[in-house]
Amino acid sequence: MATFNFETITAAQALAWSSGDSVSFVPTDPAHDVVSLPDIAPKGAQPFTGKINQALTVKFTTEGLYGYKCVPHVSMGMVGLVQVGKAANKTEASAAAAKLPGLARTKMIGLVATAR
């Protein structure tokens, strides 16, 4: 299982994991959460929703790209991307990233572009 804090959300590259890995999203400052972006997820993947100021552990079992956001700060570009195995849904993720608001759009487009 991998654990990282919400500061990692602002990382310049996608986080890469293997199918079956679990990732813990751990807030390091108040007023953060983590919520999946259903349009940036493999078909059949389960959405996830964390609560403000609470850690959330997610097990990723389907290969592809998973987008996530911090709801209170998405407009400031607080989004991230987890890649599990191959980026099979890269085309769909790229199209969905272009529909995000403001800085989140710019950030996610860049993250999806780094996926392989």
Backbone bond lengths (Angstrom), bond angles and torsions (degrees), N, CA, C in turn:
res aa  C-N    CA-C-N  psi(-1)  N-CA   C-N-CA  omega(-1)  CA-C   N-CA-C  phi
1 M - - - 1.446 - - 1.526 108.81 -
2 A 1.302 116.46 137.26 1.457 122.03 177.56 1.524 109.09 -103.53
3 T 1.311 116.33 143.29 1.456 121.58 176.94 1.520 108.08 -127.22
4 F 1.318 116.27 133.54 1.456 119.13 173.56 1.510 108.77 -145.17
5 N 1.334 115.38 158.49 1.452 118.80 -177.92 1.517 110.50 -93.88
6 F 1.325 115.59 171.33 1.451 119.49 -175.58 1.523 113.34 -67.40
7 E 1.326 118.31 -15.68 1.461 119.37 174.35 1.517 109.89 -62.16
8 T 1.331 117.56 -27.10 1.453 121.65 178.63 1.523 111.14 -66.00
9 I 1.325 117.09 -22.55 1.465 119.97 179.03 1.524 110.01 -56.31
10 T 1.301 118.16 -29.91 1.452 120.47 -178.42 1.529 112.08 -89.89
11 A 1.324 117.52 10.40 1.470 120.69 178.93 1.521 110.39 -60.15
12 A 1.315 115.62 151.75 1.461 120.95 -176.41 1.521 112.75 -83.43
13 Q 1.315 118.02 -3.92 1.459 119.37 179.36 1.522 110.35 -135.64
14 A 1.325 114.69 161.68 1.454 119.65 178.56 1.521 109.82 -71.93
15 L 1.305 115.95 152.26 1.459 121.86 175.52 1.517 107.96 -88.23
16 A 1.323 118.61 131.72 1.460 121.54 -176.08 1.524 110.82 -112.09
17 W 1.334 116.47 130.91 1.453 123.10 -178.52 1.519 109.69 -136.54
18 S 1.302 115.65 171.84 1.459 121.95 176.38 1.519 109.50 -102.36
19 S 1.329 116.28 155.00 1.454 121.06 177.10 1.525 109.25 -57.68
20 G 1.320 116.09 133.57 1.457 121.75 -178.14 1.511 113.78 96.33
21 D 1.347 117.73 -11.19 1.462 121.04 178.00 1.527 110.53 -72.40
22 S 1.319 115.35 148.52 1.461 121.65 172.96 1.518 108.37 -109.81
23 V 1.317 115.45 142.68 1.462 121.89 179.17 1.523 107.81 -125.61
24 S 1.325 116.50 131.07 1.462 121.27 175.35 1.518 109.24 -101.92
25 F 1.313 115.41 123.35 1.457 122.37 175.05 1.529 106.04 -94.11
26 V 1.323 117.89 117.08 1.466 122.21 -173.30 1.528 108.97 -120.52
27 P 1.352 118.11 117.59 1.465 119.52 179.01 1.531 110.81 -71.21
28 T 1.319 116.14 136.40 1.462 120.33 177.34 1.527 111.87 -104.87
29 D 1.308 116.48 -13.92 1.459 122.75 177.34 1.526 108.08 -131.89
30 P 1.334 117.72 155.93 1.469 120.30 178.00 1.536 111.45 -64.83
31 A 1.295 115.72 159.00 1.465 124.29 172.75 1.525 114.30 74.21
32 H 1.333 117.36 29.94 1.464 120.85 174.51 1.520 109.93 -120.44
33 D 1.319 115.15 147.72 1.454 122.02 172.05 1.524 107.52 -141.12
34 V 1.307 117.03 -179.03 1.458 121.31 175.64 1.518 107.61 -139.97
35 V 1.334 115.24 129.06 1.462 122.12 -178.08 1.524 107.72 -137.53
36 S 1.321 116.29 134.56 1.457 119.63 179.16 1.528 110.52 -69.49
37 L 1.312 114.69 154.42 1.461 122.73 173.74 1.529 106.48 -102.05
38 P 1.330 118.56 101.41 1.461 120.83 -172.18 1.528 114.49 -59.62
39 D 1.325 117.80 -25.49 1.464 119.93 178.24 1.525 112.30 -79.52
40 I 1.331 116.13 -11.21 1.468 120.78 175.96 1.527 106.43 -119.39
41 A 1.317 114.11 73.24 1.467 122.06 -179.88 1.527 107.91 -160.82
42 P 1.318 117.07 151.10 1.458 119.83 176.72 1.532 110.94 -64.66
43 K 1.322 116.57 152.86 1.464 120.25 176.47 1.519 109.13 -59.90
44 G 1.325 115.63 134.40 1.451 121.15 178.87 1.518 114.71 86.53
45 A 1.323 117.70 -6.02 1.465 120.69 179.55 1.529 110.06 -71.68
46 Q 1.312 116.03 142.67 1.457 121.45 178.82 1.529 110.29 -80.94
47 P 1.328 117.67 129.59 1.469 119.35 175.82 1.531 110.26 -68.81
48 F 1.327 115.93 158.19 1.463 119.99 176.99 1.510 109.85 -134.16
49 T 1.334 115.07 146.99 1.462 121.88 -178.59 1.520 108.83 -140.88
50 G 1.317 115.99 118.59 1.448 121.34 175.47 1.518 110.55 -94.74
51 K 1.303 115.42 170.99 1.465 121.56 177.94 1.521 109.44 -108.74
52 I 1.310 115.11 153.21 1.463 121.31 178.81 1.529 109.57 -53.03
53 N 1.338 115.42 132.17 1.469 124.04 175.73 1.527 114.67 65.41
54 Q 1.339 117.92 17.28 1.461 120.04 179.69 1.523 110.28 -124.65
55 A 1.320 115.70 139.81 1.464 120.73 176.36 1.528 109.46 -69.19
56 L 1.320 115.31 152.73 1.460 121.82 177.71 1.519 108.15 -139.20
57 T 1.321 116.36 129.71 1.457 120.91 175.86 1.524 108.60 -107.39
58 V 1.326 115.75 130.21 1.461 122.25 -177.68 1.524 108.44 -123.52
59 K 1.337 116.43 132.64 1.457 121.39 174.86 1.525 107.57 -99.88
60 F 1.327 115.67 123.56 1.462 122.01 -178.42 1.525 108.97 -99.85
61 T 1.328 116.89 115.73 1.462 120.57 -176.13 1.522 113.98 -114.34
62 T 1.304 117.48 -14.13 1.464 121.66 -178.79 1.521 109.14 -109.25
63 E 1.328 116.98 130.57 1.468 120.75 179.08 1.524 110.92 -64.83
64 G 1.318 115.41 145.20 1.456 121.03 176.25 1.511 112.07 139.99
65 L 1.309 115.23 -169.60 1.462 123.23 -179.33 1.520 110.04 -100.02
66 Y 1.341 115.24 136.31 1.458 122.39 178.58 1.523 108.13 -124.43
67 G 1.319 117.31 116.31 1.455 121.01 174.82 1.516 110.24 -88.83
68 Y 1.322 115.98 149.38 1.462 120.78 176.13 1.514 109.40 -145.48
69 K 1.336 115.20 161.92 1.460 121.42 -177.74 1.508 110.76 -143.87
70 C 1.315 114.77 161.20 1.458 122.98 166.75 1.530 104.11 -99.65
71 V 1.322 117.39 112.71 1.466 120.97 -172.78 1.532 112.76 -55.38
72 P 1.351 120.11 -48.16 1.462 118.51 -178.47 1.532 114.04 -66.02
73 H 1.326 117.57 -19.03 1.471 119.90 -172.91 1.526 114.04 -123.84
74 V 1.320 117.82 15.29 1.466 119.80 -178.18 1.532 111.44 -61.10
75 S 1.331 117.88 -36.63 1.466 120.11 -178.84 1.527 112.19 -66.91
76 M 1.342 115.95 -18.34 1.459 120.87 177.27 1.527 111.39 -93.19
77 G 1.328 115.61 8.26 1.457 119.58 176.34 1.514 114.40 88.62
78 M 1.326 118.59 17.32 1.460 120.10 -179.53 1.527 109.19 -85.55
79 V 1.335 113.18 81.10 1.454 123.29 177.50 1.518 107.83 -132.72
80 G 1.306 116.47 164.04 1.453 120.34 177.98 1.510 110.56 -153.49
81 L 1.319 115.27 175.53 1.456 121.22 -176.20 1.517 109.70 -141.69
82 V 1.318 115.79 132.22 1.456 122.54 173.51 1.521 106.74 -110.88
83 Q 1.319 116.34 129.77 1.457 121.13 174.37 1.519 108.29 -107.97
84 V 1.317 115.62 124.02 1.458 122.19 178.06 1.526 107.37 -112.38
85 G 1.320 115.95 111.83 1.469 119.87 -177.12 1.517 110.85 63.72
86 K 1.328 116.20 -136.83 1.465 121.42 -179.24 1.527 111.07 -78.75
87 A 1.326 115.31 149.49 1.471 121.63 -179.89 1.528 110.04 -85.54
88 A 1.321 116.27 61.90 1.461 121.87 -174.58 1.527 113.51 -61.48
89 N 1.320 117.93 -27.68 1.465 122.05 -178.06 1.536 112.53 -103.55
90 K 1.309 117.00 28.34 1.472 120.80 -175.92 1.529 112.28 -61.23
91 T 1.317 118.05 -41.11 1.465 120.71 -179.43 1.522 110.72 -61.94
92 E 1.328 117.02 -46.71 1.460 121.37 179.52 1.531 111.14 -66.23
93 A 1.326 116.76 -40.14 1.468 121.03 179.36 1.522 110.99 -63.90
94 S 1.321 116.18 -39.22 1.467 120.46 178.91 1.523 110.75 -63.64
95 A 1.321 117.33 -43.27 1.469 121.34 178.98 1.530 110.89 -64.53
96 A 1.327 116.93 -41.09 1.468 121.05 179.70 1.527 111.17 -68.76
97 A 1.324 116.88 -36.92 1.470 120.96 179.24 1.525 110.85 -60.86
98 A 1.311 116.85 -35.89 1.465 121.43 -178.90 1.529 112.00 -66.84
99 K 1.326 117.99 -14.82 1.462 121.73 -179.30 1.528 113.32 -96.32
100 L 1.331 117.63 -4.09 1.469 120.64 179.60 1.530 110.03 -72.88
101 P 1.341 117.29 158.04 1.464 120.30 -179.30 1.531 113.32 -77.65
102 G 1.316 115.98 144.74 1.461 124.73 168.79 1.514 118.21 39.03
103 L 1.339 115.21 -122.91 1.461 121.17 -176.96 1.523 112.79 -63.65
104 A 1.329 117.25 -28.66 1.466 120.04 177.46 1.526 109.78 -62.38
105 R 1.317 117.16 -39.93 1.466 121.79 178.69 1.528 110.60 -61.69
106 T 1.309 116.14 -51.07 1.468 120.65 -179.20 1.522 111.25 -58.95
107 K 1.326 115.95 -46.44 1.459 121.19 -179.20 1.529 112.17 -63.38
108 M 1.338 116.81 -47.87 1.461 119.86 -176.50 1.529 111.61 -68.75
109 I 1.310 117.80 -37.07 1.468 120.12 176.90 1.530 109.10 -58.39
110 G 1.328 116.54 -43.84 1.453 120.60 178.37 1.519 112.79 -64.68
111 L 1.322 117.11 -41.04 1.466 121.63 179.43 1.531 111.15 -64.51
112 V 1.328 116.11 -46.20 1.464 120.01 179.96 1.525 110.25 -62.39
113 A 1.323 116.32 -36.96 1.474 120.05 179.74 1.523 111.84 -61.96
114 T 1.343 118.28 -27.86 1.465 120.48 -179.40 1.530 112.96 -81.52
115 A 1.327 116.59 -12.78 1.476 120.53 -177.33 1.520 110.28 -69.89
116 R 1.351 114.90 144.57 1.473 120.28 179.55 1.492 111.67 -126.10
